[in-house]
Amino acid sequence: MNDEQIQTLEQVSQFLDGSEALEFRGLTTEEKYRWIEEVLIRFKYHRLKRDEKGVIRRYIEKITGYSRAQVSRLIRRYKETGQLKKTEYRRHRFPRKYAVSEVELLARTDELHEWLSGPATKKIMEREYEVYGHAEFENISRISVAHLYNLRGSNTYRNITRRFNKTKPVVSKIGERAKPDPKGQPGYIRIDTVHQGDINGHKGIYHINAVDEITQWEIVASVERISEAYLVPVLESILVQFPFTIRGFHSDNGSEFVNCIVAKLPKQTADPFHQIKAQT
Protein backbone atom coordinates (compact mmCIF):
# COMPACT_ATOMS: atom_id res chain seq x y z
CA MET A 1 0.00 0.00 0.00
CA ASN A 2 1.30 3.46 -0.89
CA ASP A 3 0.43 5.90 1.93
CA GLU A 4 3.62 7.96 1.92
CA GLN A 5 1.55 11.17 1.76
CA ILE A 6 0.39 10.50 5.32
CA GLN A 7 3.27 11.76 7.44
CA THR A 8 1.70 13.25 10.59
CA LEU A 9 -0.61 12.04 13.33
CA GLU A 10 -3.13 14.70 12.37
CA GLN A 11 -3.32 13.28 8.85
CA VAL A 12 -3.80 9.78 10.30
CA SER A 13 -6.68 11.03 12.48
CA GLN A 14 -8.30 12.74 9.50
CA PHE A 15 -7.94 9.55 7.46
CA LEU A 16 -9.61 7.49 10.19
CA ASP A 17 -12.50 9.97 10.51
CA GLY A 18 -13.02 10.14 6.76
CA SER A 19 -12.88 6.36 6.14
CA GLU A 20 -14.95 5.21 9.10
CA ALA A 21 -17.45 3.35 6.91
CA LEU A 22 -14.80 1.81 4.64
CA GLU A 23 -13.05 -1.56 4.87
CA PHE A 24 -9.70 -2.36 3.30
CA ARG A 25 -8.83 -5.84 2.02
CA GLY A 26 -6.54 -7.51 -0.51
CA LEU A 27 -3.09 -7.31 1.08
CA THR A 28 -1.19 -10.54 1.59
CA THR A 29 0.23 -11.40 5.00
CA GLU A 30 3.77 -10.54 3.90
CA GLU A 31 2.62 -7.18 2.51
CA LYS A 32 0.74 -6.39 5.72
CA TYR A 33 3.77 -7.19 7.88
CA ARG A 34 6.05 -5.11 5.69
CA TRP A 35 3.63 -2.18 5.74
CA ILE A 36 3.16 -2.33 9.55
CA GLU A 37 6.91 -2.31 10.03
CA GLU A 38 7.21 0.71 7.71
CA VAL A 39 4.46 2.62 9.60
CA LEU A 40 6.08 1.96 12.98
CA ILE A 41 9.39 3.27 11.67
CA ARG A 42 7.87 6.29 9.89
CA PHE A 43 6.02 7.57 12.96
CA LYS A 44 8.74 6.52 15.45
CA TYR A 45 6.16 4.52 17.38
CA HIS A 46 8.35 3.85 20.43
CA ARG A 47 8.65 7.60 21.08
CA LEU A 48 4.96 8.45 20.84
CA LYS A 49 2.69 9.21 23.77
CA ARG A 50 0.01 6.78 24.90
CA ASP A 51 -2.90 8.44 23.06
CA GLU A 52 -0.75 8.90 19.92
CA LYS A 53 0.11 5.20 19.93
CA GLY A 54 -3.61 4.49 20.09
CA VAL A 55 -4.12 6.47 16.87
CA ILE A 56 -1.42 4.47 15.08
CA ARG A 57 -2.88 1.20 16.35
CA ARG A 58 -6.35 2.10 15.04
CA TYR A 59 -4.77 3.09 11.72
CA ILE A 60 -3.05 -0.29 11.43
CA GLU A 61 -6.24 -2.11 12.42
CA LYS A 62 -8.20 -0.19 9.77
CA ILE A 63 -5.85 -0.93 6.91
CA THR A 64 -4.95 -4.55 7.70
CA GLY A 65 -8.27 -5.74 9.13
CA TYR A 66 -6.46 -7.23 12.13
CA SER A 67 -8.03 -7.20 15.56
CA ARG A 68 -6.69 -5.09 18.42
CA ALA A 69 -5.08 -8.14 20.02
CA GLN A 70 -3.35 -9.09 16.78
CA VAL A 71 -1.94 -5.59 16.26
CA SER A 72 -0.67 -5.48 19.85
CA ARG A 73 1.03 -8.83 19.39
CA LEU A 74 2.73 -7.72 16.16
CA ILE A 75 3.94 -4.45 17.70
CA ARG A 76 5.33 -6.34 20.68
CA ARG A 77 7.14 -8.72 18.35
CA TYR A 78 8.61 -5.76 16.45
CA LYS A 79 9.88 -4.26 19.71
CA GLU A 80 11.55 -7.54 20.69
CA THR A 81 13.13 -8.48 17.35
CA GLY A 82 13.29 -5.20 15.42
CA GLN A 83 11.45 -6.70 12.43
CA LEU A 84 8.23 -8.44 11.42
CA LYS A 85 8.31 -11.75 9.59
CA LYS A 86 5.68 -14.38 9.14
CA THR A 87 6.35 -17.35 11.38
CA GLU A 88 6.92 -20.45 9.32
CA TYR A 89 5.00 -23.40 10.65
CA ARG A 90 6.72 -26.73 10.34
CA ARG A 91 4.64 -29.77 11.02
CA HIS A 92 6.36 -32.51 12.94
CA ARG A 93 6.97 -35.51 10.71
CA PHE A 94 8.12 -38.91 11.80
CA PRO A 95 11.10 -40.28 9.90
CA ARG A 96 10.10 -42.39 6.92
CA LYS A 97 10.68 -46.04 7.67
CA TYR A 98 10.07 -47.47 4.21
CA ALA A 99 11.64 -45.85 1.16
CA VAL A 100 9.94 -45.49 -2.21
CA SER A 101 12.03 -48.38 -3.55
CA GLU A 102 10.66 -50.64 -0.81
CA VAL A 103 7.08 -49.64 -1.59
CA GLU A 104 7.89 -50.59 -5.20
CA LEU A 105 9.05 -54.02 -3.97
CA LEU A 106 5.71 -54.48 -2.20
CA ALA A 107 3.80 -53.45 -5.33
CA ARG A 108 5.76 -55.80 -7.59
CA THR A 109 5.32 -58.65 -5.11
CA ASP A 110 1.57 -58.09 -5.08
CA GLU A 111 1.43 -58.04 -8.89
CA LEU A 112 3.39 -61.29 -9.22
CA HIS A 113 1.30 -63.10 -6.59
CA GLU A 114 -2.04 -61.51 -7.56
CA TRP A 115 -2.69 -59.54 -4.38
CA LEU A 116 -2.74 -62.11 -1.61
CA SER A 117 -3.77 -61.31 1.94
CA GLY A 118 -1.52 -59.17 4.13
CA PRO A 119 -0.13 -62.06 6.25
CA ALA A 120 0.61 -64.15 3.13
CA THR A 121 2.40 -61.26 1.40
CA LYS A 122 4.47 -60.54 4.53
CA LYS A 123 5.52 -64.21 4.66
CA ILE A 124 6.62 -64.09 1.01
CA MET A 125 8.83 -61.06 1.66
CA GLU A 126 10.31 -62.71 4.75
CA ARG A 127 11.26 -65.74 2.66
CA GLU A 128 12.76 -63.50 -0.03
CA TYR A 129 15.21 -62.16 2.56
CA GLU A 130 15.74 -65.09 4.95
CA VAL A 131 15.63 -68.03 2.52
CA TYR A 132 16.73 -66.59 -0.82
CA GLY A 133 19.04 -63.89 0.55
CA HIS A 134 17.64 -60.90 -1.35
CA ALA A 135 19.02 -58.02 0.73
CA GLU A 136 16.60 -55.44 -0.70
CA PHE A 137 13.80 -57.17 1.26
CA GLU A 138 15.56 -56.85 4.64
CA ASN A 139 13.67 -53.80 5.89
CA ILE A 140 10.29 -54.30 4.20
CA SER A 141 10.14 -57.92 5.40
CA ARG A 142 9.80 -56.65 9.00
CA ILE A 143 6.69 -54.60 8.22
CA SER A 144 3.56 -55.20 10.27
CA VAL A 145 0.49 -56.55 8.50
CA ALA A 146 -1.52 -53.46 9.48
CA HIS A 147 1.04 -51.07 7.99
CA LEU A 148 1.30 -53.24 4.88
CA TYR A 149 -2.33 -52.38 4.16
CA ASN A 150 -1.53 -48.70 4.81
CA LEU A 151 1.19 -48.79 2.14
CA ARG A 152 -1.22 -50.45 -0.30
CA GLY A 153 -3.48 -47.44 0.09
CA SER A 154 -0.71 -44.85 -0.39
CA ASN A 155 -0.36 -42.73 -3.55
CA THR A 156 3.15 -44.10 -4.15
CA TYR A 157 1.82 -47.66 -4.27
CA ARG A 158 -1.16 -46.75 -6.46
CA ASN A 159 1.04 -44.91 -8.95
CA ILE A 160 3.09 -48.07 -9.43
CA THR A 161 0.38 -50.68 -9.79
CA ARG A 162 -3.26 -50.76 -10.78
CA ARG A 163 -5.83 -53.33 -9.76
CA PHE A 164 -9.29 -53.46 -11.32
CA ASN A 165 -12.22 -55.54 -10.12
CA LYS A 166 -14.84 -56.66 -12.62
CA THR A 167 -18.35 -55.35 -12.13
CA LYS A 168 -20.40 -57.91 -10.26
CA PRO A 169 -24.05 -58.44 -11.27
CA VAL A 170 -26.67 -57.37 -8.77
CA VAL A 171 -28.53 -60.33 -7.28
CA SER A 172 -32.24 -59.78 -6.70
CA LYS A 173 -33.23 -60.69 -3.15
CA ILE A 174 -36.95 -60.97 -4.01
CA GLY A 175 -37.09 -63.24 -7.03
CA GLU A 176 -35.97 -63.87 -10.56
CA ARG A 177 -37.67 -61.69 -13.16
CA ALA A 178 -37.72 -63.98 -16.21
CA LYS A 179 -40.20 -65.52 -18.63
CA PRO A 180 -41.74 -68.75 -17.22
CA ASP A 181 -40.41 -72.00 -18.66
CA PRO A 182 -43.01 -74.62 -17.63
CA LYS A 183 -41.70 -77.43 -19.92
CA GLY A 184 -45.25 -78.72 -20.32
CA GLN A 185 -46.00 -78.85 -16.59
CA PRO A 186 -48.90 -76.98 -14.99
CA GLY A 187 -48.29 -74.76 -11.97
CA TYR A 188 -46.63 -71.72 -13.54
CA ILE A 189 -48.97 -68.81 -12.85
CA ARG A 190 -49.09 -65.51 -14.70
CA ILE A 191 -50.74 -62.74 -12.69
CA ASP A 192 -51.68 -59.21 -13.62
CA THR A 193 -53.80 -56.27 -12.43
CA VAL A 194 -56.43 -54.48 -14.50
CA HIS A 195 -58.09 -51.27 -13.32
CA GLN A 196 -61.79 -51.10 -14.14
CA GLY A 197 -61.67 -47.31 -14.46
CA ASP A 198 -63.25 -44.38 -12.67
CA ILE A 199 -66.84 -43.19 -13.06
CA ASN A 200 -68.33 -39.87 -11.94
CA GLY A 201 -65.23 -39.10 -9.91
CA HIS A 202 -65.41 -42.38 -7.97
CA LYS A 203 -62.43 -44.70 -8.01
CA GLY A 204 -63.08 -48.02 -9.72
CA ILE A 205 -62.06 -51.46 -8.46
CA TYR A 206 -59.04 -53.52 -9.55
CA HIS A 207 -59.33 -57.00 -11.10
CA ILE A 208 -56.61 -59.53 -10.27
CA ASN A 209 -56.27 -62.05 -13.10
CA ALA A 210 -54.25 -65.24 -12.45
CA VAL A 211 -53.81 -67.77 -15.32
CA ASP A 212 -51.87 -71.03 -15.45
CA GLU A 213 -49.37 -71.02 -18.35
CA ILE A 214 -50.19 -74.59 -19.55
CA THR A 215 -53.77 -75.45 -18.56
CA GLN A 216 -55.06 -71.87 -18.83
CA TRP A 217 -56.87 -72.40 -15.53
CA GLU A 218 -57.96 -68.88 -14.65
CA ILE A 219 -59.03 -67.27 -11.38
CA VAL A 220 -60.23 -63.67 -11.23
CA ALA A 221 -60.67 -61.65 -8.04
CA SER A 222 -61.42 -58.00 -7.36
CA VAL A 223 -60.04 -55.58 -4.75
CA GLU A 224 -60.90 -52.04 -3.82
CA ARG A 225 -57.26 -50.94 -3.63
CA ILE A 226 -53.94 -52.56 -4.57
CA SER A 227 -52.22 -51.75 -1.31
CA GLU A 228 -50.88 -54.56 0.85
CA ALA A 229 -53.88 -54.50 3.20
CA TYR A 230 -56.27 -55.29 0.32
CA LEU A 231 -54.02 -57.31 -1.98
CA VAL A 232 -52.40 -59.87 0.35
CA PRO A 233 -55.63 -61.63 1.51
CA VAL A 234 -56.89 -61.88 -2.10
CA LEU A 235 -53.61 -63.36 -3.32
CA GLU A 236 -53.69 -65.92 -0.53
CA SER A 237 -57.20 -66.93 -1.59
CA ILE A 238 -56.22 -67.16 -5.29
CA LEU A 239 -53.13 -69.34 -4.71
CA VAL A 240 -54.93 -72.01 -2.67
CA GLN A 241 -57.68 -72.39 -5.30
CA PHE A 242 -55.44 -73.86 -8.01
CA PRO A 243 -55.86 -77.69 -8.13
CA PHE A 244 -52.14 -78.39 -8.70
CA THR A 245 -48.78 -77.60 -7.21
CA ILE A 246 -47.72 -74.05 -7.96
CA ARG A 247 -44.13 -74.05 -9.16
CA GLY A 248 -43.80 -70.49 -10.45
CA PHE A 249 -45.34 -67.09 -9.80
CA HIS A 250 -44.73 -64.60 -12.64
CA SER A 251 -45.89 -60.97 -12.67
CA ASP A 252 -45.22 -57.85 -14.67
CA ASN A 253 -43.18 -54.90 -13.38
CA GLY A 254 -45.94 -53.69 -11.08
CA SER A 255 -44.61 -52.83 -7.64
CA GLU A 256 -47.74 -54.34 -6.05
CA PHE A 257 -46.32 -57.81 -6.81
CA VAL A 258 -42.55 -57.27 -6.76
CA ASN A 259 -41.92 -56.97 -3.03
CA CYS A 260 -40.85 -59.12 -0.11
CA ILE A 261 -44.35 -59.59 1.33
CA VAL A 262 -45.72 -61.06 -1.91
CA ALA A 263 -42.63 -63.24 -2.25
CA LYS A 264 -43.44 -64.89 1.10
CA LEU A 265 -47.09 -65.62 0.22
CA PRO A 266 -46.56 -68.99 -1.49
CA LYS A 267 -44.84 -70.42 1.61
CA GLN A 268 -47.46 -68.95 3.95
CA THR A 269 -50.40 -70.36 1.95
CA ALA A 270 -48.85 -73.82 1.37
CA ASP A 271 -50.59 -76.91 2.79
CA PRO A 272 -50.10 -80.70 2.32
CA PHE A 273 -52.11 -80.55 -0.95
CA HIS A 274 -50.50 -77.35 -2.29
CA GLN A 275 -46.73 -77.37 -2.06
CA ILE A 276 -46.02 -73.97 -3.56
CA LYS A 277 -42.59 -72.80 -4.67
CA ALA A 278 -42.10 -69.07 -5.26
CA GLN A 279 -40.41 -67.76 -8.37
CA THR A 280 -41.70 -64.16 -8.36
Sequence and secondary structure as in RCSB ss.txt:
>XXXX:A:sequence
MNDEQIQTLEQVSQFLDGSEALEFRGLTTEEKYRWIEEVLIRFKYHRLKRDEKGVIRRYIEKITGYSRAQVSRLI
RRYKETGQLKKTEYRRHRFPRKYAVSEVELLARTDELHEWLSGPATKKIMEREYEVYGHAEFENISRISVAHLYN
LRGSNTYRNITRRFNKTKPVVSKIGERAKPDPKGQPGYIRIDTVHQGDINGHKGIYHINAVDEITQWEIVASVER
ISEAYLVPVLESILVQFPFTIRGFHSDNGSEFVNCIVAKLPKQTADPFHQIKAQT
>XXXX:A:secstr
   TT  SHHHHHHHHHHTTT       HHHHHHHHHHHHHHTTGGGS HHHHHHHHHHHHHHH   HHHHHHHH
HHHHHHSS             SS HHHHHHHHHHHHHHTS  HHHHHHHHHHHHHTT  GGGTTGGG  HHHHHH
HHTSHHHHHH            SS        TT S EEEEEEEE   BTTB   EEEEEEETTT  EEEEEES 
 SHHHHHHHHHHHHHHSSS   EEEE S TTTSSHHHHHHHHHH BTTB      
